[in-house]
Amino acid sequence: MPTSTPRRIPVLLGVLFGIAGMGSSSATIVLPGLAADLGVSVGVAAWSISLYVLTLAITTALYGRVADLVGIRTPLLVGLSLMVGGALVAAVAPTFPVLLAARLFQGAGAAAIPTLGMAILTLRYDGALRGLALARLAGTAAAITCLGPLAGGLVTNLLGWRAVMAIPVLSTVVLPFLWRDLTRGGTGDRLDVLGAALVALTAGGGVLLVQSPTTGVLVAVVGGLLIVLGIPAVAAWVRRRPDGFLPETVIRNPTVVRGAAAAAAVPAAWFGSLVGVPVVLVHAGWETWQVGVLLVPSAVIALILPRFVAPVHVRIGVPLTLVVSGVLAAVALVMAALGTSWVSAPVLVFSMALVAVAFGFGQPTLGAAVGAAVPSDVRGVALGIATLVFLVGGSVGSAAVAGLGDLFGIPASLALLALLPLAGVPLLRPLVREDRVARELVDH
């Protein structure tokens, strides 16, 4: 393991992750123009976001497991190729169905970056250095994602919405600087294709279900069926193939399960705020670029935050850091509810900055916890499953605000969503207790 302070590789991976995140955050700004040009309603155009998130979520675990088997270089190259190819086709799509298909492939490719990025860092670094590296990745990614609405608004004004669709092509500039650091190894085992398909379909059902408030009853029914049929099928396959695509050692690991479930509330707050706040401000007469400027302080905070994450891990422990992250997310949502109710820019700047802090602590802390809790031969799939749950949390946040917003208004939906991070705190209590005991034994 390297002993020098990690900087170059985490930052480059964070740039890749941020560009992938821009594929969603910048695209939300162009929906009205996209809809008008391709002859669909804005509601239908929103499927270009939903499909991107859907494929991004359900393919994360696949990349993690493939990395365990063949190393990181090949799956990352495949993922980036899909993302860039999908972005280019979306930018020139003559019809909306073609654009949807392109966004589907783009999301499937972008899924490689968060999972494999964390896998690279957990392989290269250990202990406090691992926490610092993961924090730098998350901070850089969050900062660039925060700038997505601003970039989308500016690029749209200059070049039109099609240029925004092509933003992920910028990832090709970053890859050459990482190429020598990507491993080729792996266990050499064959991929459990049926296990991968069962997990992907079940995860897809979960994402469809949480997206259904904005996409209709049919989507909810399909999602529910995939979950009802998929969960027992996955359980049966794991019993039959305990070392298959979803290793039994991973799903029985309490750190992976409890940590991912609790941490998923943090991206729920993040994406819920990214959906709710711009809707209210644009309705109040703000320009899209002005909404983007509102997020600039969050981007600055995300860049500064990584230097504090590792010391916090050392001081209070990884599980308790996840608890703090969840509490901050809940407070941020309450402030966002107040800010959107009052249409108060200062309150909204504070709420978005606070949720950026929660996200900046939550994501690297989850990666550090999972990376340290599982053997190296299943670390990729464990990080993939944790990232899958993490991203589904983001879908829950965006869908909850969009769906409940129609019924109760955006401020009320943000306030209700604040209950989710608090619900994750009890899940972490056993992990906090075990960590406290372990730290006391080391001290004595």
HELIX and SHEET records of a PDB file:
HELIX    1   1 ARG A    8  SER A   25  1                                  18    
HELIX    2   2 ALA A   27  VAL A   30  5                                   4    
HELIX    3   3 LEU A   31  LEU A   38  1                                   8    
HELIX    4   4 VAL A   42  ALA A   45  1                                   4    
HELIX    5   5 TRP A   47  ILE A   58  1                                  12    
HELIX    6   6 THR A   60  VAL A   70  1                                  11    
HELIX    7   7 ARG A   73  VAL A   92  1                                  20    
HELIX    8   8 PHE A   96  ALA A  110  1                                  15    
HELIX    9   9 ALA A  112  ARG A  124  1                                  13    
HELIX   10  10 GLY A  127  CYS A  146  1                                  20    
HELIX   11  11 GLY A  148  LEU A  159  1                                  12    
HELIX   12  12 TRP A  161  MET A  165  1                                   5    
HELIX   13  13 ILE A  167  LEU A  170  5                                   4    
HELIX   14  14 SER A  171  LEU A  178  1                                   8    
HELIX   15  15 TRP A  179  ASP A  181  5                                   3    
HELIX   16  16 VAL A  193  THR A  215  1                                  23    
HELIX   17  17 VAL A  217  ARG A  240  1                                  24    
HELIX   18  18 GLU A  248  ILE A  251  1                                   4    
HELIX   19  19 PRO A  254  ALA A  263  1                                  10    
HELIX   20  20 ALA A  265  HIS A  283  1                                  19    
HELIX   21  21 THR A  288  LEU A  294  1                                   7    
HELIX   22  22 VAL A  296  ILE A  304  1                                   9    
HELIX   23  23 PRO A  306  ILE A  316  1                                  11    
HELIX   24  24 VAL A  318  TRP A  342  1                                  25    
HELIX   25  25 ALA A  345  ALA A  373  1                                  29    
HELIX   26  26 SER A  376  VAL A  378  5                                   3    
HELIX   27  27 ARG A  379  PHE A  408  1                                  30    
HELIX   28  28 ILE A  410  LEU A  417  1                                   8    
HELIX   29  29 LEU A  419  ASP A  443  1                                  25    
END                                                                             
